[in-house]
Amino acid sequence: MGKVAGQGHPTKAAPTNLPLRLTSFVGREAELRALKALVRNARLVTLTGTGGAGKSRLAAEVAGAAREAWPDGIWWVELAAETDVGAAVVANLELPGRGSPQQVASSWLAPRRVLLILDNCEHLVAECASFAHALLERCPQLTILATSREPLGVPGEVRWPVSSLGDPDALSLFEARARLVVPGFKVASPNREPVAAICDRLDRLPLAIEMAAARLDIMSERELLSNLTDGFRLLASGARTVPERQQTMAAAIDWSHRLLTADEAQLFRRLAVFHGGFTLDAVRSICSDAAGDSVGVLTGLVQKSMAVAERLEDGSTRYRLMEKWKARESANFWAALDWAREKVDDAGLTLAIELAESEFFDQARLRNVLIDRLERATAKDQARARALNLAARLASRQADHASSRALADQSIALARELGDPELIAYTLRGAGAVYHSLGQMDVSTRMYDEALALLEKSADRQAAVEVRNQIGMIANEQGDFTTAVDILRECVAFSRSSGDLPRMGRHLESLANAQLGLGDIEGAAASWTESLAILRELNDRFGIIWSVGGLALVAAARKDDERALRLAAVVDRLSRESSLSTWSFRVKELNDMSERIRKKLGPNKSEAVWNEGQTMNVARALEYALGAGPQAESAAAEAGPLSRREREVAAMVAGGLTNREIAQRLFIAERTAEGHVERIRNKLGMRSRTEVATWAVAHGLGPRQP
């Protein structure tokens, strides 16, 4: 550590106690250049970001690259283990003098041109803010560079969010750290795909990438990728000298979580259900009871780097949690279930039912939990009937048809014994789905008809709509597509008007099947795309599988054989990973389609395409299913001045949708849709919607023909 001595400017290099790094700094060149210029002109710069994003390392690199700007020194103060900011500054700089730490520090710094780095401020953010503000007021030549998981909130503070690494930098960092354990390691064609998938799985966080790369001394890249699903046990630093909070990713996450307020922690747990990001409206509708002011609390999560706000091209904002945060909170739900195991007659069975009905979790595991709680529960009550019915549905989704039928029959028998009409209707609806999957549609239809009759006097219109949705699906499977479309459009309209996103996603998926049956390929594509966008946001794995399968059928109908086969491979992989099975009718459709395409493409080509779908990680697979890929990128490149959202709107104009219909599809106000269309016309210099539609079709954005 450099020692402060004397009062004049040094004649040699500026003194510093910057920590010496034993590994190379990789990537972030543009950020380094921008930050180097920024700290020369700002009094306080705070690097914010989630744990493991590389804030401290970036701060050290910025300081080291600009030593000449601070002739009186660059001083590093590590605060992670400290409880008094002022005392830590005085001790690290070895400052002379008497008085309070703030007085000593300001007296010494006042006449000097110094860069002071306060590292890891998040647990002392209020104290850091007060201390920094006082120093900046009294020391005119002082610059402070801080790292924190949230801003300090000092006037004049410049906030610089440190995000995850870009794809090239992430791969380069993995390669550099892997060479420390496997000399000569290189990311090349044979291993690029698994390494990229590893980095994506780790949200491209530098700390996590370094920990993962260090495991190559005991396993291959593909083995490493498959083992990353096992919580955080794999991600641990081999270095004994790093801070405790950075020795494992779990420790880094726990450090962040301890900084949350009670309301922030509660909302944070609720947000764990989302997969692929979420909107502010989704937070309000799904998580409104997590805290009184969900917007204000969400703001706190963003400021503390527990959620990421991403500005989209259309001016809207989308939020997401890091994959590790979601995994951590998912573990909390399972821990709660384990805790309730011995309290099954009080809350244990009810808690298992609530999680099973949410459909956001591991459904194979939930089925086992439900069966376990049913074996432990003694009461023959409504909860038991509901649990039996849910277990039946989950067993059906896992193709355990014998168990599903037995459980469904038991649930109906108990509901009839209890004599509750709404409960009987509930069990009939679930059992109807079970018998539908068995191919016994006559039995299923009788159950649905009885359920509807019981619900005629009920105020629960939503339950009746759910039964109608199932009836529409039976009509579709029996080839009565016109009836199916009429019924299912009513279901979509109801769920859309009530703002019920989970059911809307499912109802759209049902409608898409009937639209495809009628030959309305573009209508089916739009419904499945909207459905998948919703279900991805809600992390509804079963619904996601159905929607991706539907989009595979759309691709086949459009003669886009390779895309169809890739998506079928995605469905196969997701189904096996989740231990889920779509209903037999869909499985047969996909198998027949895949077999036909394999014969057309030949064994070598078809196997290569299938493997591409099998090896996509979930995020990439869903982006591809929603339209991302070479064709979309080509169309985007040709679309000139339009943003991604504007290209989407232009395609809908070409499809003949009105502004109101566009607004409904995109979950935006009609006035916003009108604004999009107006901007498109202005950018393209066109006077009418017809001209916009013609331009969109010419640029590959219009409805594709079969």
N, C-alpha and C positions, 0 to 999 in steps of 0.2 A: 504494500500500500504506500502511495506517495505521501510524504509528510509535509505539512504546511510550515514553512520556515521563512522568516524575514518578512518585510513589508513591501519591498520594491518588486518591479517586474523582473522575472528571470531573464537571463541573457541567452539561455539555451531553450530547448523545447519546453513548451508549457507543461507544468506539473500535472499529474493525473493519477488517480487510483482506479482507472477503468479496469474491470476484470479481464484477465488474459484468457482468450478462448483457445481451446486445443483442437477444435474442429473448424473446417472452412465454413464461411457464410455462403449460402446458396440461394440464388434468385433475388427477387424483389429489387432489381436494378432501377426501374423507373421510380419506385417508392423512395429508394435511397437518394436519388438525385433531387426529387421534389422536397423531401424532408430536409436535406442538407441546406437548400435555399430557404426553406420555411423557418428553421430555427435561427437563422441569421437575422430574420426580420420580425420575429414574434417574441413576446416576453415569456409566454407560457404556452407550451405545446404538450398535449396529453395524448399518448398513444393508447387507445382503448381496444378491447377485444376479449374474446373468450379465453379461458385457460388453455395453454398449449398453442396459441396462435403465433407466438414468437415475438411478443412485444418487447421483452427485455433484450433479446438478441438484436432486434432491429434498432433499439435505442442505442445500444453499445456501438453498432456499426456506424450509425449516423454521427455519433459523437467522435468516434475515432477518425472519421473521414473529414472532420472539420475542425481539427485541433487548433489550426492557426487563427481561427476567429476569436479564441478566448485565451489571451496571453497569460492571464492569471490562473488558469487551470480549469480542468474538467473534473468534477468530483461526483463520484457514484455513491449513493446511499441506498443500501438494501433495507427495505422496511418490512419484509414478510414476517420476520420473527420479532419485530419491535412493537412496543406499546406507546412510545413517546417519540413523536416526530422530531421535535427540537433536539432532544437529547441524542437521538441517533445521528443527526447532522453534525452536532458538535463533536461527538465521539469519532465519527468516520473521517472528518476533516482535521481532527486533533487540534481544535481551535483553542487559543489562549484566551484568558479574560475571565471576569467574574460577572455574576448576574444571572438572569434567567437564560435558558438556551436560546430563546428568540432574540434577546438583547445581544448575547455573545455573537450569534451568527450574523445578525444585521450589522453590528459594528465592524466585523471583519470584512464582510462582503460589500459594504457600502461603497468604498473607493475602488473596487476591483471589477474587472470585466471577466466574469466567471460563468461557466455553464454548470448548473447544478442538476443532477439527475436523481429523481426520487422514484425508485423502482418498487412496484407492487404496493400501490397506495390504497387498494380497494377496501381493506378492513379498517383503515384509518382515514377514510375519505374526508370526513368533516374536519378532522384535525389537520390533515394535509392542506385542505382548502384554506383554512384560517392562517396557517403558518406561511404558505406560499403567498397569500395575499399581502400579509404584513411585510415579508421580505421584498416583494416587488415594489411596494410603495416606498420603501426606505433605501433600496439599492438600485439606482437608475440604470446601471450597466449589467445587471444580473439577468440571465435567461434561465428558465427552469424547463426541463424536459421530464415529464412524468409518464409512468406506465401504470395503468389501472384498468380494472374491468368495468369501471364507469367513470364518467367525467368528474372533475373536481368541482365544477360549478363556480369558478372564479371569473369575475369580469375580465374580458379580453382573452380568455382561454381559447386556443385553437384546438379543436378536437380532430384527431386523425384516427379513424377506425382501421385497425389491422385485421384484414380478412384472411380467410383461408388462402393457401397458395393456388395459383393457376395451374392448369394441367402440366405444362412443360416444367415449371419449377418444382412441382410435387414429384414428378418422375426423377428429375435431376437430384433432388434431395435424397430420395430413396436410394438411388444408385450410389451417391457419395457415402451414405451411412452404411449401406450394405457392404461396400468395399472394406470397411473397417473389420468386418468379420469374415468376408469372403473376398480376398484379394483378387482383382481382375474382374469382379462382377460388373455386368453391363446390361442395361435395359435395351433389348433389341426385339426383333420380330417374334422369336419364339416365346418370350416371356412378357412382352409389352402389355398384352390384354390382362393377365392376372395382376401384374403390378399396378396397372391403372385402376383395376377394380379394387385392389387393396387401398389405394390412396383415396378413391371415392368413398369406400366404406368408412374410412377414417375422417371424412369431411375435409381431407387435404390439410389437416392440422399438422404443423411441423413436429411438435412434440410426439404426437401419436405415430407419425411416419417414422421418426427416428427409433422409437421403441419397437415398432413392427419390423423394421429392417434389421434390427439387432438379433431378431429371432431366426434369421437365415442360417445361423450356425448350426441349427438343429432341425430345420425343415425346409422344404422347397417352397417356391412362391405359391404354387397352387395349394399346397398343404397349409401354408400360412393363411391364405384367403379363406379356406373352409373353416379354419379354427378361430377366425375372428368373430364368429357368431357366439363364442363361448364367453360372454360377458367381457370383463376387463382383465381377467387373470393373465391373458397373454401379453398385455401391454404393460410391461414393467421395465424400468431402466436397469441395465446391468451395472451402472455406475453407483458406487456407494457414497460418493461425495456430493451428489446433487441434493437440493433441498427436499425434505420429506414430501412436500406437497407435489413434487414433480417426479417422485420415484415410481408412481403408477398413475395411469389415467384416472382410475377411480379416486385417488387422492386429489387430483386436480379438480375433478368434478365436485367432490365433497367440499373442498375449499370454497368453490363458487357458491354452492348451495347454502352454506352457512351464512352467507352475506345477505340473503333475502329476508324481507319482512314477512310477517305471517300471511298477509294478503297476497304478496308476490309468490310465495311458496305454494299457496293454495291454487292460484290461477295457473302456475307453472305445471302443477300436477295434472290439471285438467287439459292443458294444451298438449300433453303427451299423446293424446289420441290421434293428433293430426299427423299425416304422412305426406311429405311433398309440399308442405307449406300451408298457410291459411291467410284469409283476409280478415280485415277488421270486422266486417259484418258477420263472418263465421264465428269470431270470438264472442261477439255480442249475443248471437243466437244459441251457440252451443255452450258457452262458458259464462253466461250472464250471472249465474248464481254463485260463481267461484269467488267473487269479491264485489263490493258495492259499486265501485267505479272500475269497470273492466278496462276502459281505455287508459285511465291513469295508471293502473297497475301494470298493464302491458307496456306502457312507456317506461316504467321502472325496470322491467325485465330486459327491454332493449338497451337501456342505459347501462345495465349491469352485465351486458353481453351474454345473457342467457337466452335471448331471442335475437334474431337478425332481421332487420328491416331492409328489404330490397326494392328499390325504385324501378318500376317497369317502364318500357318505352312509351306506353300510353299515358304516363303521368300518375298511374295508380301505384299503390304500395302493397307488397306481399311480404308476409312474415314467415319465418320458419325457425324451428329449433334444430340445434345440432343433433345428429343421429345418436350421439352418446348420451345427450340429455334425455332423449326419449327412451333409450334402453334403461337408463337409471330409474326413470319414473315407472316404467312398466314393471320393473322389479319391485317397486313399492306396492303396486296393486297385488302382486302375487304374495308378498309378505303379509299384506292385510288379510288375504284369503287364508293363509296358513295360521295366522293369529286367531281367526274366527273358527277354525276347525273344531276347537273344543267348546265353542259357544253356538253350536249349530241350531239349537232350538230358539235361540235369541235372535242372532243376526247373521250367523254363518251361512245358512241356506239362502236367505234373502240377498246377501251380498253376492253370492255366487250367481244367483239369478240375474241381478242387475248387470253384472259384468258380461254374462252370456248374452243377454238381450242387446247389449251395446254393440256386439259383433266387431269390436276393434282389437281383439286379443287372440292369442293362440287357441283356436277352437278345439283342437284335439285335446289340449291340456285342460281346457274348460270342461269338456265332456267328462274327463276323469274326475275333476273336482266335483262336478254335480253328482256323479254316481257315488263318490265317497261321502258327500254330505247327505245324500238320500239314505244311505246305509246307516248313518249315524243319527238322523232325525227320527223322532218318535211320533210327532204329531201328524195326523191325517187332516191337513188343512189346505187352504188355497195355495200356499207356498209350495207344498209338496206336489200338487197337481201341476203347477206351472213348471217346476223343476223337472218333473217327469217328461213334460211336453218338450221343453227345451233340449233335454238330453236326447230325446227321440230325433229332433231335427238335426242336432249335431252329429248323431250317429249316422243319419241318412246322408249327410254331406261327406261322411267318410266311407260311404258305400257299405256300411255294416247294416244291411237291410233287415236281417232277422232281429237284431237288437232294437233297431229303430221302430219296427212294427209293434213289438212287445211293449216297449216303453210308451208309444203313442196310445195303444189300447188301454194301458193302465191309467194314463192321465185322464182319458175320457171317462173311464169307469169311476174314478175318484171324484171328478167334477160332477157327474150325475148324482153320485151319492151325497155330495154336499148341497146340491140343488140350487146352485148359483147360475142363472141364465148366461150372464156375461162370461163367467169362467168356463162354462160348457162351450160357448162359442169360441173362446180363446183356444181351448184344447182341440176342438174340431178343426179350426183353421190350421193349427200346426200339424195335426194328424193328416189332414187333407194333403198337405205338401209331402208328407212321408209316403202316402199311398200313391200320389202322383209320381214320385220318383221310382216307385215299384212298377209303374205302368198300369196300375189299376185305376184308370181315370173315372170309371163308373162309380166306384166307391168314393173317390175323392170328390166328385161332383155332388153326390148325395150329402157328404159332410159339409160342403160349402153352402149348399142350399139350406140345410138346417141351421147353420151358423148365421146366415143372413136373416132367416125368419126370427131367430132369437134376438138379433140386434135391431129389429124394426122399432122396438119401443125404447131402445137404449139411446142415451145422449152421446155415446161414443161413436161419432161418425167415422173417425179415423179407423176404428176396427172394421167397420163395414167396408170402407174403401180397400183395406188390405185383403179382405175376402174377395172383393170384386177384382182386384189385381190378379189373384190366383185363378179366378174363373176366366179372366181374359187370357191367361197363359194356357189354360186347357183348350179354349176355343182356338188359339193359335196352333197348338199341337195337333188338333183335329182338322186343321186346314181351313177353318172358318175365319180367314184373316180379316175380313171386313168387320165382323162382329168384334173380333179381338181388338182391332184398332179403335173402334168406337168406345169400347169399355176402358181401354188402357189410356186413351187420351183424357178421359174423365178423371182417372186416377192421378195422372200427371198434373192436370189442372188443379186438383184439390191440394196435392202436396206442395205445388208451387205457390198457390195462394196463401197457404198456411205457413210458408217459410220452413217447411220440414225437410231439410237437406238430405238426411239419411234416406228417408222414404222416397224423396224425389229422385235420388240417384237410382234406387231399385225400380221405381215405376218407369223411368225413362228406359232402363235396360229391358224391361218387359215390353214396352211399346216398340222398341227397335226390332225385336224379333218379329212382331206382327207386320211392321212396315216392310221388312225384308221379304216376308212371305208374300206381300202384295206386289213386290217388284219395285218398291220405292227405295232404291239403293241409297240415294242421297239423303232421304229422310232418315233411314236407318243409321247411316253413317253419322249424321248430326246428333241423333238421340244417343247413340253409343258413345260418341265423343264427349258429349255433355255429361252423360252418366259417369264415364271414367274420370273426368275432371273432378266431379264431386266426390266420388268414392275414393279416389286417390287422396284427396284432401282429408277425408275422414279415416283413412287407413282401414277401410272395409275390405279385407283381403278376399273374402268370398265374392263380393260384388265386383271387385277388380278383375278377378279371374273370368267371370261371366262376360264382362264388358270387353276385355281384350279378346276373348274368344269370338265375340260378335264382330269386332273389327277385323278379325282374321277372315270371317265369312264375307264381309264387305269387300276386302281386298281381293278375295277369290272371284267375287261377282264382277269386279272391275278388271279382271284378267291380270291383276298384279300378283303373279304366282309366287315370286320370291318373298314379297312382303307377307303374303298370306301364310306361307310356310314358317317364316320367322316368328310370326305372332302365335301360330299354333305351338311352336316350340316353347315360347314364353309361357303359354297356358299350361303346357305339360310340366315345365319346371316349377312354376309357382304352385301348381296343384300338389306335386310331390313334396315340395318343401313345407307346405302348410297342412299336409295330410288331408286335403279336401278333394272332393270329386263333384264336378258339375253334373246336372241331371243327364240321364242316359241318352235322351234325345239329342242334346248338344254334343255329347261325347261322340256319338255316331256321326253327326254332321262333320265334326272336325276330323275324325279319323278317315271318313270317306274323302273329304276334301284333300287331306294330306296325301293319301294314297294316290289320288288322281294326279296331283302336282308332282309327286316323286316320279311317277312313270313318265311324265312329260319332260321333266328336267334331267332325268337320268340319275344313276346312283351317286356318282361323284359330286355333281353340282348340288343335288338335293341334300346330301349329307353335310356338305359345307354350309349351306344356308341354314339347315336345322341346327347345326352346332353354333352358328352365330346367334341364333335366338336363345339357345340354351345357356350360353356364357355371358349374356348381357346381365349386368346387375339390375336390381329392381328399378332404380331411378331412371337409368338409361332405357330400359325396356318400356316403361310407361311413357316417357317422352317420345319414344319411337312410335308407340301405339297411338299417341295423340297427334302424330303428324310430323315429328322431327325426323330428319334423315336426309339422304342425298337429294331426293326429289324436292323436299321442302326447302332445303338450303339453296338449291338451284333456282326455285321460284322466288325465294327471298332476294337473291342476288339480282334477278331480273326486274324486281318490283320497284326499283329506283328509290324515290324519296319517301315511300310509305314506311311507317313503323310496323312492327309485327302485329300490333292490335289493329292498325289501319288496314293491313293486308287481310286480316281475318274478317273485318267488317266488309271490305270490298268483295270478298268471296261470298259473303251472305247476301249482299246486294245482287251479285250475279245469280245467286240462287233464288231470287225473287222475294226475299224476306222484306217485310216492312220495318220501319224504325222500331215500332213496338215489339215486333217479333225478335229483332236483333237485340233489343234491350233485355228481353226475357231470356234469350239464349246466353247472354254474357253477364247476367245478374247486375245490370246497370240501369240507371234511370233512362227513360225514353229521351229526355232532353240531352243526356250525354251521348246517346246513340246518334241523335240528330247532329250533334257537334262533330262526331267522328266523320259522318258522311259529308258534312260541309267542308271539313278540313281536307278530306280526300279530293273533293271536287276542286278546291282552291289549289292544292298542290299539283294536281294533274292538269289544271287549266280546262276543266270540263264543265258543261252547263247542266247536264241532266244525269239522272240515275242510270238511264239507258247507256250513256257513254261510259260511265264508270263500270257497268256490268260488262260491256264489250271489251274494255281495256283489261278487266280482271281475267276474263276468259282467255284473251290473247296472251296474257302473262302467266298462264297456268294456275290461276287462283280460283277459277270458277268451278262449278260442279263437274266432277269427272264422269264420263259416260262409261257404261259397262262394255 
